């Protein structure tokens, strides 16, 4: 151990010289405290976190003013997910030395993880004021500001961190993430590549590279980066979530590929947790008022929130008591609207999985819904510990989770036909009509005649996320444009198509199939009302594949625009377009092959009279269909949940 000279800064972190701090007291005791501190620090670098915590506590017991030990004890607690204890330690350190910048920096990290972003920003600014030339608080400030949506301020902070430390990997990665959020995929890819060049084993950039590559149509390359990341860290759950998700977008894959990846996820992450399963003590009364929980990061202005809102408004509160476990940080107007519909609403951002499981068990949840699957903010590892007797996945990720602990997947006869059940670890819980229910917009916007009647040419359109538009889709749509003389195609999506570099990327992809760039139009961000109004400029919507649209197809129907879709055996994702069109009485708008898809598009485009008649009636057809009948959907859902609960009671009577 390095000997501490009397005039050195005291290792306890007080900021004083050793001779005026710990050396003033019992020298042997101070040295012993420092010994335990060093030992704890070594344990912290391994998986021996509990031993590290005990050693930090011994150091503090020997030297109650040991600021550094309080701080590092807090870090050890934070590593275990115990953020409340971590914050108590950081605040104790600051009570001894208010100028200890590391504690402010670590408070910022804890607040960020808890979703208390404004407090995280305040703590970062305090750390920067104390140590303006250190890069770490600038990086943390940038991260918190970006999560508040203050991207311009966040970029300034991150670039300051990189000015101080040009090879700061985390700052490069965070800057790339902001550029990705803004739709600057070229800039994001550049940041990630630079980070990987500095450290070829920097996993964060391998993982994050997938998003911008997908949005540029480079799906197989995106998957390869995730596979490389898992070679480096095989047990990173976020990366494996992303890999399962990304396989949905690839036309080159298959149901077998997606299912195999989901099973691999289950083997890697669920099997070690099966030993944590415990007997459920829920009252085995088949007719009692059921406690139904929803775990989601999308209980807000998000497609999941939009589809859920109308349903829960019509749930029979005497039959079902609803509980929310929100894994998101943001609260918006939709969150405020739906919150009163729940018996209890818990924000669980930053909760360790074990703590969430304990809360769910304490609440006595009978049936627990996963609304995220493998998407962001999911808590699949909590589900893997089986906190509720019955667990159902629904809505946010319409495909198998790969978990044995997930008892059911909510579906319908179209999206999950019997011959495809072999691709699911869950049992199919089919509602009779549809597994989704669309809530029409709350504003009045009329349906206009087809634009082809006025401008003399057909305009196809896609308002889908560009990540869904793989090379097979581009080739198919290029064939359609070539087959329909004078036709145009309109792409609309926020952020991406606001940027010339991304528009040019799309033009190059279509030019490769001989399509004149003058036949392709783009629109970027607009208000929600203007998004719907943009359908006034579209005659026929084109659905991507295998990842078909849901919200976009419903919105198009509302505006009188039919969507041509391709039925694929790729899980519920591959049947969503088919479900919407068939439920709206438009079975002839469902193709079973790419060649048929092209032929149908050309055929429909050549019959403007039919399009005009259809356009005038589609809104009423949609409103009259089960897709918009929330009371009917709620009764079917209640019956389905009561049915599986009765079965569970019969099978678990003792």
C-alpha positions as CSV (number, residue, x, y, z in Angstrom):
1,X,0.0,0.0,0.0
2,X,1.3,3.4,-0.9
3,X,2.4,5.4,2.2
4,X,0.5,8.6,2.8
5,X,2.6,11.7,3.5
6,X,1.4,14.2,6.1
7,X,0.9,16.9,3.5
8,X,-0.9,14.7,1.0
9,X,-4.6,15.0,0.5
10,X,-6.3,12.7,3.0
11,X,-7.5,9.4,1.4
12,X,-10.8,9.7,3.3
13,X,-11.9,12.3,0.7
14,X,-12.5,15.2,3.1
15,X,-10.4,17.5,0.9
16,X,-8.1,18.3,3.8
17,X,-4.4,17.4,4.2
18,X,-3.8,14.1,5.9
19,X,-2.0,15.8,8.9
20,X,-5.1,18.0,9.5
21,X,-7.6,15.2,9.1
22,X,-7.3,11.5,9.9
23,X,-3.7,11.8,11.1
24,X,-4.8,14.1,13.9
25,X,-6.7,11.2,15.5
26,X,-5.7,7.6,16.1
27,X,-3.1,6.9,13.4
28,X,-3.4,3.1,13.7
29,X,-7.2,3.3,13.5
30,X,-7.0,5.7,10.5
31,X,-4.5,3.3,8.7
32,X,-6.8,0.3,9.5
33,X,-9.8,2.2,8.1
34,X,-7.8,2.9,4.9
35,X,-6.8,-0.8,4.8
36,X,-10.5,-1.9,4.8
37,X,-11.3,0.8,2.2
38,X,-8.6,-0.5,-0.2
39,X,-9.8,-4.0,0.3
40,X,-13.4,-3.0,-0.4
41,X,-12.3,-1.2,-3.5
42,X,-10.7,-4.4,-4.7
43,X,-13.8,-6.4,-4.0
44,X,-15.8,-3.8,-5.9
45,X,-13.9,-4.6,-9.1
46,X,-15.2,-8.2,-8.9
47,X,-18.6,-9.8,-8.3
48,X,-18.0,-9.8,-4.5
49,X,-20.2,-6.8,-3.9
50,X,-21.6,-7.9,-0.5
51,X,-18.0,-8.3,0.8
52,X,-17.2,-4.9,-0.6
53,X,-20.1,-3.3,1.2
54,X,-19.1,-5.0,4.5
55,X,-15.5,-3.7,4.2
56,X,-16.7,-0.1,3.4
57,X,-18.8,-0.3,6.5
58,X,-15.9,-1.4,8.6
59,X,-13.8,1.5,7.2
60,X,-16.6,3.9,8.2
61,X,-17.0,2.4,11.6
62,X,-13.3,3.0,12.2
63,X,-13.4,6.5,10.7
64,X,-16.9,8.1,10.7
65,X,-15.7,11.1,8.7
66,X,-14.3,8.9,5.8
67,X,-16.0,10.7,2.9
68,X,-14.6,8.5,0.2
69,X,-15.8,5.4,1.9
70,X,-19.3,6.8,2.2
71,X,-19.2,7.7,-1.5
72,X,-17.9,4.3,-2.7
73,X,-20.3,2.4,-0.4
74,X,-23.0,4.3,-2.2
75,X,-21.6,3.2,-5.6
76,X,-21.6,-0.4,-4.3
77,X,-25.3,-0.1,-3.3
78,X,-26.1,1.4,-6.7
79,X,-24.4,-1.5,-8.4
80,X,-26.9,-3.7,-6.6
81,X,-29.8,-1.6,-7.6
82,X,-30.3,-0.3,-4.1
83,X,-30.6,3.4,-5.0
84,X,-32.2,4.5,-1.8
85,X,-29.2,3.3,0.3
86,X,-26.9,4.7,-2.4
87,X,-28.4,8.2,-2.1
88,X,-28.2,8.1,1.7
89,X,-24.5,7.3,1.5
90,X,-23.8,10.1,-1.0
91,X,-25.7,12.6,1.1
92,X,-23.8,11.5,4.2
93,X,-20.5,12.2,2.3
94,X,-21.8,15.7,1.4
95,X,-22.8,16.4,4.9
96,X,-19.1,15.9,5.9
97,X,-17.7,17.6,2.8
98,X,-20.2,19.7,0.7
99,X,-17.5,20.2,-2.0
100,X,-16.9,16.5,-2.7
101,X,-17.7,16.6,-6.4
102,X,-17.8,12.8,-6.8
103,X,-20.8,12.5,-4.5
104,X,-22.7,15.1,-6.6
105,X,-21.8,13.2,-9.7
106,X,-23.0,10.0,-8.3
107,X,-26.2,11.5,-7.0
108,X,-26.8,12.6,-10.6
109,X,-26.4,9.0,-11.8
110,X,-28.9,7.7,-9.2
111,X,-31.4,10.4,-10.0
112,X,-31.1,9.7,-13.7
113,X,-31.8,6.0,-13.0
114,X,-34.8,6.9,-10.9
115,X,-36.2,9.1,-13.7
116,X,-35.8,12.2,-11.5
117,X,-34.1,14.0,-14.4
118,X,-34.4,17.6,-13.2
119,X,-32.7,16.6,-9.9
120,X,-30.0,14.7,-11.9
121,X,-29.3,17.9,-13.9
122,X,-29.0,20.0,-10.7
123,X,-26.5,17.5,-9.2
124,X,-24.4,17.5,-12.5
125,X,-24.2,21.3,-12.5
126,X,-23.0,21.2,-8.9
127,X,-20.3,18.7,-9.8
128,X,-19.2,20.8,-12.8
129,X,-19.0,23.9,-10.7
130,X,-16.6,22.1,-8.3
131,X,-14.5,20.4,-11.0
132,X,-15.1,22.1,-14.4
133,X,-12.2,20.4,-16.1
134,X,-13.2,16.8,-15.4
135,X,-15.2,15.2,-18.3
136,X,-17.5,12.9,-16.3
137,X,-20.0,15.3,-14.9
138,X,-20.3,17.0,-18.4
139,X,-21.1,13.6,-19.8
140,X,-23.7,12.9,-17.1
141,X,-25.3,16.3,-17.7
142,X,-25.5,15.6,-21.4
143,X,-27.2,12.2,-20.7
144,X,-29.8,13.7,-18.4
145,X,-30.5,16.6,-20.7
146,X,-31.0,14.3,-23.6
147,X,-33.5,12.3,-21.6
148,X,-35.4,15.5,-21.0
149,X,-35.5,16.1,-24.7
150,X,-33.1,19.0,-24.5
151,X,-30.9,17.7,-27.3
152,X,-29.1,21.0,-28.2
153,X,-28.0,21.6,-24.6
154,X,-27.1,17.9,-24.2
155,X,-24.9,18.0,-27.3
156,X,-23.0,21.1,-25.9
157,X,-22.3,19.2,-22.7
158,X,-21.2,16.0,-24.4
159,X,-18.9,17.9,-26.8
160,X,-17.4,19.7,-23.8
161,X,-16.7,16.3,-22.3
162,X,-15.0,15.2,-25.5
163,X,-13.0,18.4,-25.7
164,X,-11.6,17.6,-22.3
165,X,-11.1,13.9,-23.1
166,X,-11.3,13.2,-26.9
167,X,-11.3,9.4,-26.4
168,X,-14.1,9.4,-23.8
169,X,-16.1,6.4,-25.1
170,X,-19.3,6.9,-23.0
171,X,-19.5,10.5,-24.2
172,X,-19.0,9.5,-27.8
173,X,-21.7,6.8,-27.4
174,X,-24.2,9.2,-25.8
175,X,-23.6,11.8,-28.5
176,X,-24.3,9.1,-31.1
177,X,-27.5,8.3,-29.3
178,X,-28.7,11.9,-29.4
179,X,-27.9,12.1,-33.1
180,X,-29.8,8.9,-33.7
181,X,-32.8,10.3,-31.8
182,X,-32.7,13.4,-34.1
183,X,-32.6,11.3,-37.2
184,X,-29.0,12.1,-38.0
185,X,-28.0,8.5,-38.7
186,X,-24.9,9.4,-40.5
187,X,-23.6,11.4,-37.6
188,X,-24.6,8.7,-35.1
189,X,-22.9,6.0,-37.1
190,X,-19.7,8.1,-37.2
191,X,-19.7,8.5,-33.4
192,X,-20.2,4.7,-32.9
193,X,-17.5,3.8,-35.4
194,X,-15.1,6.2,-33.7
195,X,-15.8,4.7,-30.3
196,X,-15.2,1.1,-31.7
197,X,-12.0,2.3,-33.4
198,X,-10.7,3.5,-30.0
199,X,-11.8,0.3,-28.2
200,X,-12.9,-2.7,-30.4
201,X,-14.5,-4.3,-27.4
202,X,-16.7,-1.2,-26.5
203,X,-20.0,-3.0,-26.4
204,X,-22.3,0.1,-26.1
205,X,-21.5,1.3,-29.6
206,X,-21.9,-2.2,-31.2
207,X,-25.4,-2.3,-29.6
208,X,-26.4,1.2,-30.6
209,X,-25.1,0.9,-34.1
210,X,-28.1,-1.4,-35.0
211,X,-30.7,1.4,-34.9
212,X,-29.3,3.8,-37.5
213,X,-28.2,0.9,-39.7
214,X,-31.8,-0.5,-39.7
215,X,-33.3,2.9,-40.4
216,X,-31.0,3.1,-43.5
217,X,-32.2,-0.4,-44.7
218,X,-29.0,-2.2,-43.7
219,X,-30.8,-4.9,-41.6
220,X,-28.3,-7.8,-41.9
221,X,-25.4,-5.5,-41.0
222,X,-27.4,-4.2,-37.9
223,X,-27.9,-7.8,-36.8
224,X,-24.2,-8.6,-37.2
225,X,-23.2,-5.7,-34.9
226,X,-25.5,-7.1,-32.2
227,X,-24.1,-10.6,-32.6
228,X,-20.6,-9.2,-32.2
229,X,-21.7,-7.4,-29.0
230,X,-23.0,-10.7,-27.6
231,X,-19.8,-12.4,-28.4
232,X,-18.1,-9.8,-26.1
233,X,-20.8,-9.8,-23.3
234,X,-23.0,-12.9,-23.8
235,X,-25.2,-12.1,-20.8
236,X,-26.2,-8.5,-21.6
237,X,-30.0,-8.6,-21.5
238,X,-30.5,-5.3,-23.4
239,X,-28.4,-6.4,-26.3
240,X,-30.2,-9.8,-26.5
241,X,-33.6,-8.0,-26.4
242,X,-32.5,-5.9,-29.3
243,X,-31.3,-8.9,-31.3
244,X,-34.6,-10.7,-30.9
245,X,-36.4,-7.5,-31.9
246,X,-34.2,-6.7,-34.9
247,X,-34.8,-10.1,-36.4
248,X,-38.5,-9.1,-36.9
249,X,-37.5,-6.5,-39.5
250,X,-35.4,-8.8,-41.7
251,X,-37.0,-10.2,-44.8
252,X,-34.2,-12.7,-45.1
253,X,-35.1,-14.4,-41.8
254,X,-37.9,-16.8,-40.9
255,X,-40.2,-17.7,-38.1
256,X,-37.8,-20.4,-37.1
257,X,-35.0,-17.8,-36.8
258,X,-37.0,-15.5,-34.6
259,X,-38.3,-18.4,-32.4
260,X,-34.8,-19.8,-32.0
261,X,-33.5,-16.4,-30.9
262,X,-36.3,-16.1,-28.3
263,X,-35.6,-19.6,-27.0
264,X,-31.9,-18.7,-26.7
265,X,-33.0,-15.6,-24.6
266,X,-35.1,-17.8,-22.3
267,X,-32.3,-20.3,-21.8
268,X,-29.7,-17.6,-21.1
269,X,-31.8,-15.4,-18.8
270,X,-34.8,-17.2,-17.5
271,X,-33.4,-20.6,-16.6
272,X,-31.1,-19.2,-13.8
273,X,-34.2,-17.5,-12.3
274,X,-36.6,-20.5,-12.2
275,X,-35.2,-21.4,-8.8
276,X,-36.7,-18.1,-7.5
277,X,-40.3,-19.2,-8.4
278,X,-42.5,-19.4,-5.2
279,X,-45.9,-20.8,-4.5
280,X,-48.6,-18.2,-5.1
281,X,-50.9,-17.6,-2.1
282,X,-53.6,-15.8,-4.1
283,X,-57.2,-16.6,-2.9
284,X,-58.4,-19.4,-5.1
285,X,-61.9,-18.0,-5.7
286,X,-62.9,-18.4,-9.3
287,X,-65.4,-15.6,-9.2
288,X,-63.6,-13.0,-7.0
289,X,-62.7,-9.5,-8.2
290,X,-59.5,-10.1,-10.1
291,X,-56.4,-8.0,-9.6
292,X,-54.9,-7.4,-13.0
293,X,-51.5,-5.7,-13.4
294,X,-49.9,-4.0,-16.4
295,X,-46.1,-3.7,-16.7
296,X,-45.1,-1.2,-19.4
297,X,-42.9,1.7,-20.3
298,X,-45.5,3.0,-22.7
299,X,-48.4,4.1,-20.5
300,X,-48.2,7.4,-22.3
301,X,-48.6,9.0,-25.7
302,X,-47.4,5.9,-27.5
303,X,-49.2,3.4,-29.8
304,X,-49.5,1.0,-26.8
305,X,-51.1,3.8,-24.7
306,X,-53.4,4.8,-27.5
307,X,-54.7,1.3,-28.0
308,X,-55.1,0.7,-24.3
309,X,-56.9,3.9,-23.4
310,X,-60.3,3.1,-25.0
311,X,-60.3,-0.5,-23.6
312,X,-59.7,0.3,-20.0
313,X,-62.3,3.0,-20.1
314,X,-64.9,0.2,-20.6
315,X,-63.5,-2.4,-18.2
316,X,-65.9,-3.5,-15.5
317,X,-64.4,-2.3,-12.3
318,X,-66.6,-4.7,-10.3
319,X,-64.9,-7.6,-12.1
320,X,-61.4,-6.4,-12.5
321,X,-59.2,-4.1,-10.4
322,X,-56.4,-2.6,-12.5
323,X,-52.8,-2.0,-11.3
324,X,-50.2,-0.2,-13.3
325,X,-46.4,-0.7,-13.0
326,X,-45.0,2.1,-15.1
327,X,-41.3,1.5,-16.2
328,X,-41.2,4.9,-18.0
329,X,-39.9,8.2,-16.7
330,X,-42.2,10.5,-18.7
331,X,-45.7,11.4,-17.7
332,X,-47.9,13.1,-20.4
333,X,-51.5,13.9,-21.0
334,X,-52.4,10.3,-21.9
335,X,-50.8,9.1,-18.7
336,X,-52.9,11.6,-16.7
337,X,-56.1,10.5,-18.5
338,X,-55.6,6.8,-17.9
339,X,-54.2,6.9,-14.4
340,X,-57.6,7.3,-12.6
341,X,-58.7,4.1,-14.2
342,X,-56.2,2.1,-12.1
343,X,-56.7,1.1,-8.6
344,X,-53.0,1.7,-8.0
345,X,-50.3,3.3,-10.1
346,X,-46.7,2.6,-9.3
347,X,-43.7,4.2,-10.9
348,X,-41.0,1.4,-10.9
349,X,-38.3,3.1,-13.0
350,X,-34.9,2.1,-11.4
351,X,-36.5,-0.7,-9.3
352,X,-34.3,-3.9,-9.3
353,X,-36.3,-6.8,-10.7
354,X,-36.4,-8.5,-7.3
355,X,-38.0,-5.3,-5.8
356,X,-40.5,-5.2,-8.6
357,X,-41.4,-8.8,-8.1
358,X,-41.8,-8.2,-4.3
359,X,-44.2,-5.3,-5.0
360,X,-46.3,-7.3,-7.4
361,X,-46.6,-10.2,-5.0
362,X,-47.4,-7.8,-2.1
363,X,-50.2,-6.3,-4.3
364,X,-51.6,-9.8,-4.7
365,X,-51.8,-9.6,-8.5
366,X,-53.7,-12.5,-10.0
367,X,-53.1,-11.9,-13.7
368,X,-50.0,-9.8,-14.9
369,X,-49.7,-8.3,-18.4
370,X,-46.5,-7.6,-20.1
371,X,-47.0,-4.8,-22.6
372,X,-43.4,-4.5,-23.8
373,X,-42.0,-7.9,-24.8
374,X,-38.5,-7.4,-26.0
375,X,-38.9,-3.6,-26.6
376,X,-37.3,-0.8,-24.5
377,X,-38.1,-0.5,-20.8
378,X,-39.3,-4.1,-20.6
379,X,-39.1,-6.1,-17.4
380,X,-39.0,-9.6,-18.8
381,X,-36.5,-10.7,-16.1
382,X,-39.1,-9.8,-13.4
383,X,-41.7,-11.9,-15.3
384,X,-39.1,-14.7,-15.5
385,X,-39.3,-14.9,-11.6
386,X,-43.1,-15.6,-11.9
387,X,-44.5,-12.9,-9.6
388,X,-48.1,-13.6,-10.5
389,X,-50.0,-16.9,-10.9
390,X,-50.9,-16.1,-14.5
391,X,-48.8,-13.9,-16.9
392,X,-49.9,-12.7,-20.3
393,X,-47.9,-10.8,-23.0
394,X,-49.9,-8.5,-25.2
395,X,-49.8,-5.4,-27.5
396,X,-46.3,-4.0,-27.2
397,X,-44.4,-6.9,-28.8
398,X,-46.8,-9.2,-30.8
399,X,-44.6,-12.3,-30.8
400,X,-43.2,-14.9,-28.4
401,X,-41.1,-13.7,-25.5
402,X,-39.4,-17.1,-25.3
403,X,-40.2,-17.4,-21.5
404,X,-41.7,-20.4,-19.9
405,X,-43.0,-18.1,-17.2
406,X,-45.2,-16.3,-19.7
407,X,-48.4,-18.4,-19.7
408,X,-50.3,-16.8,-22.5
409,X,-50.1,-14.4,-25.5
410,X,-53.2,-12.5,-26.3
411,X,-54.2,-12.9,-29.9
412,X,-57.1,-13.8,-32.3
413,X,-57.8,-16.3,-35.0
414,X,-56.1,-14.3,-37.7
415,X,-52.9,-13.2,-36.1
416,X,-52.1,-16.5,-34.5
417,X,-53.5,-19.4,-36.6
418,X,-53.2,-22.9,-35.0
419,X,-50.5,-24.0,-37.4
420,X,-48.1,-21.3,-36.1
421,X,-48.5,-22.1,-32.4
422,X,-45.3,-24.1,-32.6
423,X,-43.4,-20.8,-32.7
424,X,-44.5,-19.7,-29.3
425,X,-43.6,-20.7,-25.7
426,X,-46.9,-19.2,-24.6
427,X,-50.4,-20.7,-25.0
428,X,-52.6,-18.7,-27.4
429,X,-55.4,-16.8,-25.6
430,X,-57.5,-15.8,-28.6
431,X,-60.2,-13.2,-28.4
432,X,-63.0,-13.9,-30.9
433,X,-62.6,-10.8,-33.2
434,X,-59.3,-9.0,-32.8
435,X,-56.5,-8.6,-30.2
436,X,-56.4,-4.8,-30.7
437,X,-58.9,-2.0,-30.5
438,X,-58.4,1.3,-32.2
439,X,-59.3,4.6,-30.6
440,X,-60.2,7.2,-33.3
441,X,-58.6,10.6,-33.0
442,X,-60.3,13.2,-30.9
443,X,-60.5,15.8,-33.7
444,X,-62.8,16.3,-36.7
445,X,-61.1,16.0,-40.1
446,X,-63.1,15.1,-43.2
447,X,-62.3,12.5,-45.8
448,X,-61.4,13.9,-49.2
449,X,-61.9,12.3,-52.6
450,X,-58.9,10.4,-54.0
451,X,-56.2,12.8,-55.1
452,X,-55.8,10.8,-58.4
453,X,-59.1,12.2,-59.6
454,X,-57.7,15.7,-59.6
455,X,-54.0,15.3,-60.4
456,X,-54.3,12.5,-62.9
457,X,-51.9,10.1,-61.3
458,X,-52.0,7.6,-58.4
459,X,-50.0,8.4,-55.3
460,X,-48.9,5.5,-53.1
461,X,-47.9,6.3,-49.5
462,X,-46.1,4.9,-46.5
463,X,-46.1,6.7,-43.1
464,X,-44.3,3.8,-41.4
465,X,-41.0,3.8,-39.5
466,X,-38.3,3.6,-42.1
467,X,-36.7,0.7,-40.2
468,X,-39.5,-1.5,-41.6
469,X,-38.6,-0.7,-45.2
470,X,-36.0,-3.3,-45.9
471,X,-34.4,-4.0,-49.3
472,X,-37.1,-6.5,-50.3
473,X,-39.8,-3.9,-49.6
474,X,-37.9,-1.3,-51.6
475,X,-37.6,-3.7,-54.6
476,X,-41.3,-4.6,-54.4
477,X,-42.5,-1.0,-54.2
478,X,-40.1,0.0,-57.0
479,X,-41.8,-2.7,-59.2
480,X,-45.2,-1.2,-58.3
481,X,-44.1,2.4,-59.3
482,X,-42.7,1.0,-62.5
483,X,-45.8,-0.9,-63.3
484,X,-48.2,2.0,-62.7
485,X,-47.4,4.8,-65.3
486,X,-47.1,8.3,-63.8
487,X,-47.5,7.0,-60.2
488,X,-45.7,8.6,-57.3
489,X,-44.9,7.5,-53.7
490,X,-45.0,9.7,-50.6
491,X,-42.9,8.8,-47.5
492,X,-43.7,10.6,-44.3
493,X,-42.0,10.1,-41.0
494,X,-40.8,12.5,-38.4
495,X,-37.1,13.3,-37.9
496,X,-35.8,11.0,-40.7
497,X,-37.3,12.6,-43.7
498,X,-36.6,16.1,-42.3
499,X,-33.0,15.4,-43.2
500,X,-31.7,15.7,-46.7
501,X,-29.0,13.1,-46.2
502,X,-31.6,10.5,-45.2
503,X,-33.9,11.5,-48.0
504,X,-31.0,11.0,-50.4
505,X,-30.3,7.6,-48.9
506,X,-33.8,6.5,-49.8
507,X,-33.6,8.0,-53.3
508,X,-30.4,6.0,-53.9
509,X,-32.0,2.8,-52.8
510,X,-34.9,3.3,-55.3
511,X,-32.6,4.5,-58.0
512,X,-30.9,1.2,-57.8
513,X,-34.1,-0.3,-59.2
514,X,-34.4,2.3,-62.0
515,X,-36.9,4.6,-60.3
516,X,-36.7,8.3,-61.2
517,X,-36.1,10.3,-58.0
518,X,-38.7,12.8,-59.2
519,X,-41.4,10.2,-58.5
520,X,-40.6,10.0,-54.8
521,X,-41.7,12.6,-52.3
522,X,-40.9,13.1,-48.6
523,X,-42.5,14.8,-45.6
524,X,-41.1,15.0,-42.1
525,X,-42.4,16.2,-38.8
526,X,-45.9,17.6,-38.5
527,X,-48.6,17.9,-35.9
528,X,-50.9,15.0,-35.2
529,X,-53.7,16.7,-37.2
530,X,-51.5,17.4,-40.1
531,X,-50.3,13.8,-40.1
532,X,-53.9,12.7,-40.7
533,X,-54.4,15.4,-43.2
534,X,-51.4,14.1,-45.2
535,X,-53.6,11.1,-46.2
536,X,-55.5,13.6,-48.4
537,X,-52.5,13.3,-50.7
538,X,-52.4,9.5,-50.8
539,X,-54.6,7.2,-52.9
540,X,-53.3,3.8,-51.7
541,X,-51.2,3.0,-48.6
542,X,-48.5,0.4,-48.9
543,X,-47.7,-1.8,-45.9
544,X,-44.1,-2.9,-45.3
545,X,-43.3,-6.5,-44.6
546,X,-42.6,-8.7,-42.7
547,X,-43.0,-6.1,-40.0
548,X,-46.4,-4.7,-41.0
549,X,-48.1,-1.6,-39.6
550,X,-50.8,-1.3,-37.0
551,X,-51.4,2.3,-36.0
552,X,-50.5,3.6,-39.5
553,X,-53.0,1.2,-41.1
554,X,-55.8,2.2,-38.7
555,X,-55.1,5.9,-39.3
556,X,-55.1,5.4,-43.0
557,X,-58.5,3.6,-42.9
558,X,-59.9,6.5,-40.8
559,X,-58.9,8.9,-43.6
560,X,-60.5,6.6,-46.2
561,X,-57.3,5.2,-47.5
562,X,-57.0,1.4,-47.9
563,X,-53.7,-0.3,-47.1
564,X,-52.3,-3.1,-49.3
565,X,-50.6,-5.7,-47.1
566,X,-48.7,-8.9,-47.4
567,X,-49.6,-11.8,-45.2
568,X,-46.4,-13.5,-43.9
569,X,-45.8,-16.4,-41.4
570,X,-43.6,-14.3,-39.1
571,X,-45.6,-14.3,-35.8
572,X,-48.3,-11.8,-35.0
573,X,-46.2,-9.1,-36.6
574,X,-46.6,-10.7,-40.0
575,X,-50.4,-10.8,-39.7
576,X,-51.3,-7.4,-38.3
577,X,-52.0,-5.8,-41.7
578,X,-54.1,-8.9,-42.6
579,X,-56.1,-8.6,-39.4
580,X,-56.9,-4.9,-39.9
581,X,-57.9,-5.2,-43.5
582,X,-60.0,-8.4,-43.1
583,X,-61.7,-7.0,-40.0
584,X,-62.6,-3.9,-42.0
585,X,-64.0,-6.1,-44.8
586,X,-61.1,-5.6,-47.2
587,X,-59.9,-9.2,-47.6
588,X,-59.0,-8.5,-51.2
589,X,-56.3,-6.0,-50.0
590,X,-54.3,-8.9,-48.5
591,X,-51.7,-10.5,-50.7
592,X,-50.1,-13.9,-50.1
593,X,-46.9,-13.4,-52.1
594,X,-44.7,-10.5,-53.3
595,X,-45.8,-11.1,-56.9
596,X,-49.5,-10.9,-55.9
597,X,-48.8,-7.8,-53.9
598,X,-47.4,-6.0,-57.0
599,X,-50.2,-7.3,-59.2
600,X,-52.9,-6.1,-56.7
601,X,-51.3,-2.7,-56.4
602,X,-51.3,-2.2,-60.1
603,X,-54.9,-3.5,-60.4
604,X,-56.3,-1.2,-57.7
605,X,-54.4,1.8,-59.1
606,X,-56.1,1.3,-62.4
607,X,-59.6,1.5,-61.0
608,X,-60.0,5.1,-59.7
609,X,-63.8,4.8,-59.6
610,X,-63.5,1.9,-57.2
611,X,-61.1,3.8,-55.0
612,X,-63.4,6.8,-54.9
613,X,-66.4,4.7,-53.8
614,X,-64.3,2.9,-51.2
615,X,-62.8,6.1,-49.8
616,X,-66.2,7.5,-49.1
617,X,-67.3,4.5,-47.0
618,X,-64.2,3.3,-45.2
619,X,-64.5,5.5,-42.1
620,X,-68.0,4.2,-41.3
621,X,-66.9,0.6,-42.1
622,X,-64.1,1.0,-39.6
623,X,-66.3,2.5,-36.9
624,X,-68.8,-0.3,-37.3
625,X,-66.1,-3.0,-37.1
626,X,-64.8,-4.8,-34.0
627,X,-61.6,-2.7,-34.4
628,X,-63.4,0.3,-33.0
629,X,-65.9,-1.4,-30.6
630,X,-64.2,-0.9,-27.2
631,X,-67.1,-2.0,-25.1
632,X,-67.3,-5.3,-27.1
633,X,-63.5,-5.7,-26.8
634,X,-63.6,-5.1,-23.0
635,X,-66.3,-7.8,-22.5
636,X,-64.3,-10.3,-24.6
637,X,-61.2,-9.5,-22.6
638,X,-62.9,-9.8,-19.3
639,X,-64.4,-13.2,-20.3
640,X,-61.0,-14.5,-21.5
641,X,-59.3,-13.5,-18.2
642,X,-62.1,-15.0,-16.1
643,X,-61.7,-18.2,-18.2
644,X,-58.0,-18.6,-17.6
645,X,-58.4,-17.7,-13.9
646,X,-61.1,-20.4,-13.4
647,X,-58.8,-22.9,-15.1
648,X,-56.0,-21.9,-12.8
649,X,-58.2,-22.3,-9.7
650,X,-59.3,-25.8,-10.8
651,X,-55.7,-26.8,-11.4
652,X,-54.4,-25.3,-8.1
653,X,-57.1,-26.0,-5.7
654,X,-54.7,-27.2,-3.0
